[in-house]
Amino acid sequence: MAIFDYECLVSHQRNTPGAPTFLLFHAPAGEVLQWAAIKRLEEEAGAPQRQTSPAKVKAIRRFLETDERNTIPTSVIITLDLTNGEFTEPLAPSSIGRIRFEWNEGDPKPGLVIDGQHRLYGIDEFNHGTQVNLVAITNAGDMEKAFQFLVINNKASKVSQDHIRALALHYDEGALRNRLKTARLNLDPNVGYVGIVNEGEDSPFRGLISWPTTPEENRVVVPSAIEASITYIQQKKVKDFESDDVLLEFFYTIWRRIHERWPELWTAQSRLLSKVGVICMTQYMTDALTSSYDLGRLNISDPEQVGLLVDEILDTQERKFWRVPWTSSSYDTKVGRAIIVQSLTQIARNLRSGSSWFEDVEMVDATEIEADEVEPPVPPAQV
């Protein structure tokens, strides 16, 4: 049996009968996960949490690892049933109370996470002992739990990063810009994803974007290729992609695996890293991956699952496609990009059927490829 004991601030926001009591306290992340359940909708009908997104959890852990000053002040919101515990009300005028409860392995957990599962998991992955801020709603009925969940998850809204200037705060803009990078944010609202992709430590395109801050000799990938690729992913209308962390991790995972498989194509002269190359390969991969997601075979927010499937897709692709001559000098049109994507599809079908990869791929000259791929004759043995 485990016993948990916490001092807490007690808040009665409303004095109306039936209104909940709030307890504000903190506890180690690993400890909270012992006594607070995270029930997910796919596991239990009516449960409050959606499927856990490994990409979001990874983003929280990465955020804390990147800079030792980074903290998460926002609270994880839970409900807490104290049927096997006690709550000591503060004596006026103090607002400091105490909660004490016990929990046995196998028993229902007294806590239930209403909001903040990814923060809790991410902080725990970073360090089990890291303190988490908590707001507990005590002894709430099922209706109150459902009400709080719906309000919290439907009333939040983003604000423009530019609004920080309206606060009239005095800060070093360069220092703030560097801190924001750890959270995949940028102070300049016009930069969008391109600056994040160019500067992110985990980005496969780090330092390769043709960007003013990139040295001239390293400007390999044009910004419009990144913009168009991410826009295409967003146009798939997958709910998980509404999270910037999931969206970027999906894009990064695709291109990390391509880089690992075809490192020799990671050059300024590579057609793969041209505008049409980045856009078309992203489109081809995104179509294949979201099709698996639609069939319920892929958790698209899990980088490990996405990476394994990208590897399988690359098994039926040919790197030579990006190196041999193409029949046209420019495919940077809507029609041209469609031809490239169709060619990638045809290559996959060819390799699955045991045919030559270039068969029926009209944008390459098959006769030149066949001549180039003929094995050279073996010289006769010297007597």
C-alpha positions as a Python dict, from the first residue, in 0.01 Angstrom:
ca = {
    (1, 'M'): (0, 0, 0),
    (2, 'A'): (128, 346, -95),
    (3, 'I'): (39, 656, 105),
    (4, 'F'): (48, 1003, -50),
    (5, 'D'): (48, 1323, 149),
    (6, 'Y'): (50, 1678, 9),
    (7, 'E'): (1, 2031, 135),
    (8, 'C'): (-225, 2228, -97),
    (9, 'L'): (-380, 2565, -157),
    (10, 'V'): (-759, 2539, -130),
    (11, 'S'): (-973, 2751, -357),
    (12, 'H'): (-1350, 2791, -364),
    (13, 'Q'): (-1401, 2984, -684),
    (14, 'R'): (-1777, 2983, -639),
    (15, 'N'): (-1972, 2956, -313),
    (16, 'T'): (-2269, 2803, -490),
    (17, 'P'): (-2379, 2463, -351),
    (18, 'G'): (-2245, 2186, -574),
    (19, 'A'): (-1962, 2396, -716),
    (20, 'P'): (-1631, 2208, -701),
    (21, 'T'): (-1344, 2273, -464),
    (22, 'F'): (-1002, 2324, -623),
    (23, 'L'): (-680, 2200, -465),
    (24, 'L'): (-357, 2347, -599),
    (25, 'F'): (-37, 2153, -528),
    (26, 'H'): (265, 1992, -692),
    (27, 'A'): (408, 1640, -699),
    (28, 'P'): (673, 1441, -889),
    (29, 'A'): (553, 1333, -1233),
    (30, 'G'): (632, 967, -1170),
    (31, 'E'): (438, 976, -845),
    (32, 'V'): (132, 1137, -1006),
    (33, 'L'): (125, 859, -1267),
    (34, 'Q'): (107, 605, -985),
    (35, 'W'): (-225, 736, -850),
    (36, 'A'): (-379, 926, -1145),
    (37, 'A'): (-533, 730, -1430),
    (38, 'I'): (-526, 835, -1793),
    (39, 'K'): (-830, 684, -1959),
    (40, 'R'): (-844, 709, -2336),
    (41, 'L'): (-1144, 712, -2563),
    (42, 'E'): (-1017, 422, -2777),
    (43, 'E'): (-981, 208, -2464),
    (44, 'E'): (-1299, 300, -2281),
    (45, 'A'): (-1617, 458, -2416),
    (46, 'G'): (-1673, 802, -2267),
    (47, 'A'): (-1318, 835, -2138),
    (48, 'P'): (-1184, 1192, -2133),
    (49, 'Q'): (-850, 1157, -2315),
    (50, 'R'): (-773, 1109, -2681),
    (51, 'Q'): (-508, 866, -2800),
    (52, 'T'): (-165, 951, -2665),
    (53, 'S'): (55, 1117, -2925),
    (54, 'P'): (418, 1000, -2892),
    (55, 'A'): (524, 1302, -3099),
    (56, 'K'): (374, 1540, -2842),
    (57, 'V'): (532, 1350, -2554),
    (58, 'K'): (868, 1360, -2732),
    (59, 'A'): (828, 1734, -2791),
    (60, 'I'): (775, 1798, -2419),
    (61, 'R'): (1079, 1591, -2325),
    (62, 'R'): (1291, 1758, -2594),
    (63, 'F'): (1177, 2102, -2475),
    (64, 'L'): (1295, 2030, -2121),
    (65, 'E'): (1621, 1871, -2237),
    (66, 'T'): (1714, 2154, -2474),
    (67, 'D'): (1758, 2430, -2216),
    (68, 'E'): (1788, 2384, -1841),
    (69, 'R'): (1588, 2705, -1788),
    (70, 'N'): (1283, 2568, -1970),
    (71, 'T'): (986, 2498, -1744),
    (72, 'I'): (616, 2420, -1785),
    (73, 'P'): (416, 2644, -1552),
    (74, 'T'): (71, 2538, -1675),
    (75, 'S'): (-106, 2291, -1449),
    (76, 'V'): (-218, 1939, -1521),
    (77, 'I'): (-587, 1925, -1432),
    (78, 'I'): (-716, 1617, -1252),
    (79, 'T'): (-1013, 1501, -1054),
    (80, 'L'): (-940, 1344, -719),
    (81, 'D'): (-1175, 1116, -528),
    (82, 'L'): (-1082, 1095, -161),
    (83, 'T'): (-1301, 803, -57),
    (84, 'N'): (-989, 628, 78),
    (85, 'G'): (-829, 941, 214),
    (86, 'E'): (-882, 1260, 402),
    (87, 'F'): (-883, 1630, 332),
    (88, 'T'): (-794, 1876, 605),
    (89, 'E'): (-965, 2210, 551),
    (90, 'P'): (-747, 2515, 624),
    (91, 'L'): (-818, 2723, 930),
    (92, 'A'): (-926, 3079, 846),
    (93, 'P'): (-768, 3301, 736),
    (94, 'S'): (-516, 3050, 598),
    (95, 'S'): (-578, 2879, 263),
    (96, 'I'): (-327, 2597, 323),
    (97, 'G'): (-490, 2257, 358),
    (98, 'R'): (-365, 1901, 338),
    (99, 'I'): (-470, 1590, 150),
    (100, 'R'): (-370, 1239, 244),
    (101, 'F'): (-480, 921, 67),
    (102, 'E'): (-372, 565, 8),
    (103, 'W'): (-369, 342, -295),
    (104, 'N'): (-313, -30, -339),
    (105, 'E'): (-176, -182, -658),
    (106, 'G'): (-469, -315, -862),
    (107, 'D'): (-729, -85, -704),
    (108, 'P'): (-897, 192, -906),
    (109, 'K'): (-681, 503, -900),
    (110, 'P'): (-824, 798, -705),
    (111, 'G'): (-704, 1051, -961),
    (112, 'L'): (-814, 1098, -1321),
    (113, 'V'): (-631, 1323, -1568),
    (114, 'I'): (-872, 1563, -1736),
    (115, 'D'): (-621, 1779, -1921),
    (116, 'G'): (-244, 1754, -1965),
    (117, 'Q'): (-167, 1388, -2033),
    (118, 'H'): (110, 1475, -2280),
    (119, 'R'): (270, 1722, -2039),
    (120, 'L'): (260, 1461, -1764),
    (121, 'Y'): (408, 1183, -1980),
    (122, 'G'): (669, 1415, -2133),
    (123, 'I'): (786, 1547, -1796),
    (124, 'D'): (799, 1191, -1660),
    (125, 'E'): (1010, 1077, -1958),
    (126, 'F'): (1246, 1366, -1894),
    (127, 'N'): (1277, 1287, -1523),
    (128, 'H'): (1040, 1092, -1295),
    (129, 'G'): (1116, 1327, -1007),
    (130, 'T'): (1042, 1654, -1185),
    (131, 'Q'): (765, 1843, -1008),
    (132, 'V'): (434, 1893, -1191),
    (133, 'N'): (187, 2168, -1104),
    (134, 'L'): (-158, 2023, -1038),
    (135, 'V'): (-510, 2155, -1004),
    (136, 'A'): (-735, 1892, -851),
    (137, 'I'): (-1113, 1901, -859),
    (138, 'T'): (-1222, 1704, -554),
    (139, 'N'): (-1500, 1446, -535),
    (140, 'A'): (-1655, 1549, -867),
    (141, 'G'): (-1932, 1339, -1015),
    (142, 'D'): (-1917, 1197, -1366),
    (143, 'M'): (-2123, 1484, -1505),
    (144, 'E'): (-1887, 1742, -1355),
    (145, 'K'): (-1583, 1555, -1494),
    (146, 'A'): (-1737, 1545, -1841),
    (147, 'F'): (-1833, 1913, -1820),
    (148, 'Q'): (-1484, 2024, -1716),
    (149, 'F'): (-1321, 1820, -1991),
    (150, 'L'): (-1544, 1962, -2264),
    (151, 'V'): (-1502, 2322, -2148),
    (152, 'I'): (-1123, 2295, -2114),
    (153, 'N'): (-1072, 2127, -2450),
    (154, 'N'): (-1305, 2347, -2653),
    (155, 'K'): (-1243, 2696, -2516),
    (156, 'A'): (-864, 2725, -2561),
    (157, 'S'): (-737, 2950, -2842),
    (158, 'K'): (-398, 3048, -2972),
    (159, 'V'): (-274, 3404, -2972),
    (160, 'S'): (-39, 3567, -3216),
    (161, 'Q'): (324, 3558, -3108),
    (162, 'D'): (335, 3921, -3211),
    (163, 'H'): (111, 4009, -2914),
    (164, 'I'): (413, 3980, -2682),
    (165, 'R'): (515, 4328, -2793),
    (166, 'A'): (189, 4470, -2661),
    (167, 'L'): (291, 4370, -2310),
    (168, 'A'): (564, 4637, -2313),
    (169, 'L'): (815, 4395, -2163),
    (170, 'H'): (1185, 4473, -2169),
    (171, 'Y'): (1377, 4178, -2307),
    (172, 'D'): (1671, 4095, -2530),
    (173, 'E'): (1505, 3998, -2857),
    (174, 'G'): (1795, 3779, -2964),
    (175, 'A'): (1793, 3587, -2636),
    (176, 'L'): (1415, 3542, -2651),
    (177, 'R'): (1438, 3423, -3011),
    (178, 'N'): (1689, 3155, -2910),
    (179, 'R'): (1471, 3038, -2620),
    (180, 'L'): (1167, 3016, -2848),
    (181, 'K'): (1354, 2780, -3079),
    (182, 'T'): (1348, 2519, -2802),
    (183, 'A'): (968, 2529, -2817),
    (184, 'R'): (955, 2532, -3199),
    (185, 'L'): (828, 2888, -3200),
    (186, 'N'): (957, 3198, -3374),
    (187, 'L'): (925, 3563, -3275),
    (188, 'D'): (880, 3666, -3639),
    (189, 'P'): (525, 3574, -3749),
    (190, 'N'): (634, 3583, -4116),
    (191, 'V'): (895, 3311, -4077),
    (192, 'G'): (648, 3027, -4034),
    (193, 'Y'): (780, 2673, -4045),
    (194, 'V'): (1077, 2744, -4271),
    (195, 'G'): (1289, 2908, -4003),
    (196, 'I'): (1205, 2630, -3756),
    (197, 'V'): (1302, 2361, -4009),
    (198, 'N'): (1628, 2541, -4085),
    (199, 'E'): (1727, 2594, -3723),
    (200, 'G'): (1579, 2301, -3533),
    (201, 'E'): (1842, 2070, -3386),
    (202, 'D'): (1638, 1762, -3482),
    (203, 'S'): (1555, 1881, -3834),
    (204, 'P'): (1704, 1679, -4123),
    (205, 'F'): (1724, 2008, -4317),
    (206, 'R'): (1903, 2200, -4045),
    (207, 'G'): (2134, 2463, -4195),
    (208, 'L'): (2041, 2368, -4553),
    (209, 'I'): (1760, 2613, -4629),
    (210, 'S'): (1836, 2895, -4870),
    (211, 'W'): (1779, 3152, -4598),
    (212, 'P'): (1951, 3482, -4510),
    (213, 'T'): (2108, 3331, -4195),
    (214, 'T'): (2243, 3029, -4384),
    (215, 'P'): (2597, 3050, -4527),
    (216, 'E'): (2589, 3085, -4904),
    (217, 'E'): (2761, 2750, -4967),
    (218, 'N'): (2502, 2563, -4759),
    (219, 'R'): (2189, 2701, -4926),
    (220, 'V'): (2060, 2378, -5079),
    (221, 'V'): (1682, 2366, -5024),
    (222, 'V'): (1460, 2654, -5131),
    (223, 'P'): (1211, 2780, -4868),
    (224, 'S'): (913, 2730, -5100),
    (225, 'A'): (985, 2355, -5105),
    (226, 'I'): (942, 2338, -4727),
    (227, 'E'): (635, 2562, -4730),
    (228, 'A'): (462, 2362, -5005),
    (229, 'S'): (549, 2028, -4845),
    (230, 'I'): (410, 2117, -4503),
    (231, 'T'): (103, 2276, -4660),
    (232, 'Y'): (37, 1951, -4849),
    (233, 'I'): (55, 1753, -4523),
    (234, 'Q'): (-186, 1996, -4356),
    (235, 'Q'): (-429, 1967, -4647),
    (236, 'K'): (-480, 1602, -4558),
    (237, 'K'): (-705, 1728, -4275),
    (238, 'V'): (-572, 1472, -4026),
    (239, 'K'): (-671, 1594, -3680),
    (240, 'D'): (-330, 1508, -3531),
    (241, 'F'): (-161, 1749, -3773),
    (242, 'E'): (-331, 2043, -3600),
    (243, 'S'): (-48, 2009, -3348),
    (244, 'D'): (271, 2173, -3474),
    (245, 'D'): (478, 1915, -3287),
    (246, 'V'): (305, 1620, -3454),
    (247, 'L'): (312, 1790, -3794),
    (248, 'L'): (684, 1869, -3781),
    (249, 'E'): (780, 1532, -3633),
    (250, 'F'): (591, 1357, -3916),
    (251, 'F'): (774, 1566, -4178),
    (252, 'Y'): (1110, 1522, -4004),
    (253, 'T'): (1066, 1146, -3970),
    (254, 'I'): (1001, 1104, -4342),
    (255, 'W'): (1312, 1295, -4438),
    (256, 'R'): (1537, 1154, -4165),
    (257, 'R'): (1472, 803, -4299),
    (258, 'I'): (1532, 916, -4658),
    (259, 'H'): (1860, 1077, -4551),
    (260, 'E'): (1967, 763, -4367),
    (261, 'R'): (1883, 543, -4667),
    (262, 'W'): (2023, 769, -4942),
    (263, 'P'): (2297, 983, -4785),
    (264, 'E'): (2477, 1022, -5119),
    (265, 'L'): (2178, 1221, -5251),
    (266, 'W'): (2212, 1480, -4973),
    (267, 'T'): (2407, 1729, -5184),
    (268, 'A'): (2351, 2066, -5348),
    (269, 'Q'): (2348, 1900, -5692),
    (270, 'S'): (2089, 1639, -5594),
    (271, 'R'): (1761, 1645, -5779),
    (272, 'L'): (1603, 1490, -5468),
    (273, 'L'): (1671, 1811, -5272),
    (274, 'S'): (1547, 2036, -5551),
    (275, 'K'): (1214, 2209, -5507),
    (276, 'V'): (1020, 1946, -5705),
    (277, 'G'): (1214, 1665, -5539),
    (278, 'V'): (1128, 1769, -5184),
    (279, 'I'): (766, 1847, -5268),
    (280, 'C'): (700, 1533, -5471),
    (281, 'M'): (870, 1290, -5234),
    (282, 'T'): (683, 1447, -4942),
    (283, 'Q'): (357, 1415, -5133),
    (284, 'Y'): (422, 1053, -5229),
    (285, 'M'): (517, 955, -4875),
    (286, 'T'): (231, 1150, -4716),
    (287, 'D'): (-25, 985, -4944),
    (288, 'A'): (105, 639, -4858),
    (289, 'L'): (126, 705, -4484),
    (290, 'T'): (-214, 870, -4450),
    (291, 'S'): (-371, 582, -4644),
    (292, 'S'): (-239, 343, -4378),
    (293, 'Y'): (-369, 581, -4111),
    (294, 'D'): (-713, 587, -4274),
    (295, 'L'): (-720, 206, -4268),
    (296, 'G'): (-641, 207, -3894),
    (297, 'R'): (-296, 52, -3945),
    (298, 'L'): (-82, 346, -3836),
    (299, 'N'): (-70, 581, -3538),
    (300, 'I'): (38, 880, -3740),
    (301, 'S'): (153, 1068, -3432),
    (302, 'D'): (401, 793, -3339),
    (303, 'P'): (741, 870, -3500),
    (304, 'E'): (859, 511, -3453),
    (305, 'Q'): (561, 366, -3641),
    (306, 'V'): (589, 631, -3912),
    (307, 'G'): (962, 566, -3952),
    (308, 'L'): (918, 189, -3988),
    (309, 'L'): (657, 238, -4258),
    (310, 'V'): (876, 492, -4441),
    (311, 'D'): (1149, 226, -4447),
    (312, 'E'): (906, -21, -4603),
    (313, 'I'): (804, 234, -4866),
    (314, 'L'): (1167, 307, -4950),
    (315, 'D'): (1225, -65, -5004),
    (316, 'T'): (1025, -25, -5324),
    (317, 'Q'): (1191, 294, -5443),
    (318, 'E'): (1506, 340, -5650),
    (319, 'R'): (1762, 609, -5572),
    (320, 'K'): (1884, 600, -5934),
    (321, 'F'): (1559, 769, -6036),
    (322, 'W'): (1693, 1091, -5884),
    (323, 'R'): (2025, 1065, -6066),
    (324, 'V'): (1946, 953, -6422),
    (325, 'P'): (1853, 1209, -6694),
    (326, 'W'): (1488, 1308, -6716),
    (327, 'T'): (1313, 1371, -7045),
    (328, 'S'): (1227, 1731, -6955),
    (329, 'S'): (1443, 2001, -6802),
    (330, 'S'): (1165, 2134, -6579),
    (331, 'Y'): (884, 1966, -6391),
    (332, 'D'): (810, 2254, -6155),
    (333, 'T'): (445, 2284, -6261),
    (334, 'K'): (130, 2120, -6131),
    (335, 'V'): (132, 1878, -6423),
    (336, 'G'): (506, 1814, -6391),
    (337, 'R'): (484, 1734, -6020),
    (338, 'A'): (194, 1496, -6088),
    (339, 'I'): (415, 1314, -6341),
    (340, 'I'): (692, 1272, -6084),
    (341, 'V'): (454, 1136, -5819),
    (342, 'Q'): (304, 896, -6075),
    (343, 'S'): (656, 785, -6167),
    (344, 'L'): (730, 706, -5800),
    (345, 'T'): (410, 502, -5787),
    (346, 'Q'): (508, 313, -6103),
    (347, 'I'): (857, 242, -5967),
    (348, 'A'): (702, 85, -5655),
    (349, 'R'): (471, -131, -5866),
    (350, 'N'): (760, -241, -6087),
    (351, 'L'): (978, -346, -5797),
    (352, 'R'): (694, -531, -5628),
    (353, 'S'): (632, -729, -5947),
    (354, 'G'): (999, -805, -6007),
    (355, 'S'): (1024, -582, -6315),
    (356, 'S'): (1298, -331, -6393),
    (357, 'W'): (1240, -19, -6185),
    (358, 'F'): (1224, 207, -6493),
    (359, 'E'): (967, 8, -6688),
    (360, 'D'): (679, 237, -6804),
    (361, 'V'): (839, 532, -6624),
    (362, 'E'): (803, 771, -6916),
    (363, 'M'): (1004, 1057, -6774),
    (364, 'V'): (1329, 860, -6796),
    (365, 'D'): (1500, 717, -7108),
    (366, 'A'): (1484, 341, -7057),
    (367, 'T'): (1725, 264, -7341),
    (368, 'E'): (2003, 469, -7185),
    (369, 'I'): (1941, 314, -6844),
    (370, 'E'): (1939, -40, -6986),
    (371, 'A'): (2270, 20, -7162),
    (372, 'D'): (2420, 171, -6849),
    (373, 'E'): (2305, -116, -6628),
    (374, 'V'): (2437, -399, -6844),
    (375, 'E'): (2699, -594, -6650),
    (376, 'P'): (3048, -550, -6806),
    (377, 'P'): (3188, -870, -6959),
    (378, 'V'): (3412, -1072, -6735),
    (379, 'P'): (3768, -1073, -6878),
    (380, 'P'): (3909, -1417, -6963),
    (381, 'A'): (4133, -1573, -6707),
    (382, 'Q'): (4500, -1509, -6762),
    (383, 'V'): (4705, -1822, -6841),
}
